[in-house]
Amino acid sequence: MDEQGKRYPGEGVVVRYNAQRCIHFAACVRGLPQVFDPQRRPWIMASNAEADALAEVVRQCPTGALHIERLDGGQGELPAAHATAHVTADGPLHMRGTISVRHEDGTALASDTRVALCRCGMSASKPFCDGSHRQGFRDPGGVATRPQAAPAEGPLEVTVCAHGPYRTAGTLAIHSADGGEPQICRNAALCRCGLSASKPFCDGSHTALDPEELP
């Protein structure tokens, strides 16, 4: 996967867009429609807004499909001090922080401040969401109770287990879709097959699947 994406230069900035990570959340279109217009070509015209305004809207992209390079000496994006995961209703896990995603064999998949991870098991771009949850995945986005650990700053490593869950290393605050108090977890196993009865946590339901269904 091309982590750099296509480049769109503006006044003192470059906006990068990775189409493979985009699920059309459209925060960019709502925030700066004069810059981000899917009906126009090129659809991103970074020169149509000031750098600070661009940076603020780009930070609202939950998937990491959009990033900005500041060439004007302005402040670049700072990762959240605490790693967080927001469980969206009927949708993916939106993670923020200093996030690294890798396969079990150590192959790096992403190093980012924002990622959207598939939890329906249907994405063609696993482990990243591609919008396939819209084809019938249903889950209200609640967070089952787990033992608490003291919140801590630091990076989060996410390992994509073959025919298994996401395993996290580091402290992660998991927020439910209803905005309740987060569960603070360390070394969690998170469902990515869409079948767990304890979502967003893994309960072993993936073992009922053929390995080819959850590579």
C-alpha positions in Angstrom: 0.0 0.0 0.0 1.3 3.4 -1.0 1.5 5.3 2.3 2.5 8.5 0.5 -0.4 8.8 -1.9 -0.9 11.4 -4.6 0.4 14.9 -3.9 -1.6 18.1 -4.3 0.6 21.3 -3.9 -0.7 24.6 -2.5 0.7 27.8 -1.0 3.4 26.5 1.3 1.8 23.1 1.8 1.3 19.8 0.0 -1.8 17.7 0.7 -1.3 13.9 0.3 -4.2 11.6 -0.5 -4.1 7.8 -0.3 -7.2 6.6 -2.1 -6.8 3.1 -0.7 -7.4 4.4 2.8 -10.4 6.6 2.0 -13.9 5.5 3.0 -15.6 8.8 2.0 -16.2 10.0 5.6 -16.2 13.4 3.9 -15.0 15.5 6.8 -12.8 17.3 4.3 -15.7 18.0 1.9 -17.8 19.4 4.7 -14.9 21.4 6.2 -13.4 23.0 3.1 -15.6 22.4 0.1 -13.7 25.0 -1.9 -10.6 22.7 -1.5 -12.1 19.3 -1.6 -14.7 18.8 -4.3 -15.2 15.2 -5.6 -17.0 16.5 -8.7 -14.0 18.5 -9.8 -10.7 17.5 -11.3 -8.3 17.7 -9.7 -10.6 17.2 -6.7 -8.1 18.7 -4.3 -7.1 22.3 -4.9 -4.8 23.1 -1.9 -4.3 26.7 -3.0 -7.9 27.5 -2.2 -7.4 27.8 1.6 -4.8 29.0 4.1 -2.4 26.4 5.4 -3.7 26.5 9.0 -7.3 25.9 7.8 -6.1 23.0 5.6 -4.2 21.4 8.4 -7.2 21.6 10.8 -9.5 19.9 8.3 -7.0 17.3 7.3 -6.6 16.3 11.0 -10.3 15.5 11.0 -9.9 12.7 8.4 -10.3 9.5 10.6 -8.7 7.1 8.2 -5.3 8.7 7.5 -6.2 9.0 3.8 -5.3 12.7 4.0 -2.1 14.2 5.3 -0.5 17.6 5.0 3.2 18.6 4.6 3.9 22.1 5.9 6.5 23.8 3.7 5.8 27.2 5.3 7.4 26.5 8.7 4.0 26.0 10.3 3.3 23.3 12.9 2.8 19.8 11.4 0.4 17.3 12.8 1.2 16.1 16.3 0.0 12.7 17.3 -2.4 12.3 20.2 -0.4 11.6 23.4 -2.8 8.8 24.4 -3.7 6.1 21.8 -7.5 6.0 21.4 -9.9 3.7 19.5 -13.4 4.9 18.7 -15.8 2.0 18.0 -18.2 3.3 15.3 -21.7 2.0 15.1 -21.9 -0.5 12.3 -18.4 0.5 11.2 -14.7 0.4 11.7 -12.3 1.2 14.6 -11.0 4.7 14.3 -7.6 4.9 16.0 -5.6 7.9 16.8 -2.1 8.3 18.4 1.3 7.1 17.4 0.0 4.0 15.7 2.0 1.3 14.0 0.3 -1.6 12.2 2.1 -4.7 11.1 1.6 -8.4 10.2 2.7 -11.1 12.6 5.8 -11.7 10.6 6.8 -8.1 11.3 5.9 -6.7 7.9 5.0 -3.0 8.4 1.6 -2.0 7.0 1.3 1.6 8.4 2.9 4.1 10.7 0.4 6.9 11.2 -1.5 9.2 13.5 -4.9 8.1 12.3 -6.1 4.7 11.0 -9.5 3.1 10.4 -9.3 -0.7 10.9 -11.9 -3.1 9.5 -13.9 -4.9 12.1 -16.6 -6.4 9.8 -14.2 -9.0 8.2 -15.3 -8.0 4.7 -12.8 -5.3 3.6 -10.8 -6.0 0.5 -8.1 -3.8 1.9 -7.6 -5.6 5.3 -6.7 -4.6 7.8 -7.9 -1.2 6.7 -11.6 -0.3 6.3 -12.8 0.1 2.7 -16.4 0.7 3.5 -17.6 -2.9 3.1 -19.3 -2.7 6.5 -22.1 -0.9 4.6 -23.1 -4.2 3.1 -24.9 -5.4 6.2 -22.6 -5.3 9.2 -24.5 -4.5 12.3 -23.0 -3.6 15.7 -24.1 -0.7 17.9 -20.5 0.0 18.9 -20.7 -0.7 22.6 -17.6 -1.6 24.6 -17.7 -4.6 26.9 -16.2 -4.2 30.3 -12.6 -5.2 30.8 -10.2 -4.7 33.7 -8.8 -1.1 33.9 -5.2 -0.1 33.8 -3.8 3.3 34.6 -3.8 5.6 31.5 -0.3 6.1 30.0 1.1 8.1 27.2 3.0 6.3 24.4 2.8 4.6 21.1 0.5 1.7 20.2 1.5 -1.3 18.2 -1.2 -3.2 16.4 -0.4 -6.7 15.1 -2.7 -8.3 12.6 -2.9 -11.9 13.5 -3.4 -14.3 10.6 -6.9 -15.9 10.9 -7.2 -14.1 14.2 -7.7 -10.8 16.0 -5.8 -7.5 16.2 -3.4 -7.7 19.2 -2.4 -4.4 20.7 0.7 -3.6 22.7 0.5 -0.4 24.7 -2.2 1.5 26.5 -5.3 2.0 24.5 -8.5 4.0 25.5 -11.4 2.4 23.8 -14.5 4.6 23.3 -17.9 3.3 22.6 -20.1 4.8 19.9 -22.5 6.3 22.5 -19.7 8.5 24.0 -19.5 6.8 27.3 -16.5 6.5 29.5 -13.6 4.7 27.7 -12.2 1.4 28.7 -8.5 1.6 29.3 -6.8 -1.6 28.1 -3.3 -2.9 27.7 -2.4 -5.7 25.3 -6.0 -6.2 24.1 -7.3 -8.7 21.5 -9.8 -6.9 19.2 -12.2 -8.6 16.9 -11.7 -8.2 13.2 -13.9 -11.0 11.8 -17.2 -9.3 12.7 -18.5 -12.4 14.6 -17.5 -11.9 18.2 -20.3 -11.7 20.8 -18.0 -9.4 22.9 -17.2 -6.8 20.3 -15.0 -4.9 20.0 -13.0 -7.6 21.8 -12.2 -11.0 20.4 -14.0 -14.1 21.8 -12.5 -16.7 19.5 -15.4 -16.7 17.0 -12.9 -16.4 14.1 -12.1 -20.1 14.5 -15.4 -20.9 12.9 -14.2 -19.3 9.6 -12.1 -20.8 6.9 -8.6 -19.3 7.2 -8.9 -17.9 3.7 -11.9 -15.8 4.8 -9.7 -14.0 7.3 -6.1 -13.9 6.1 
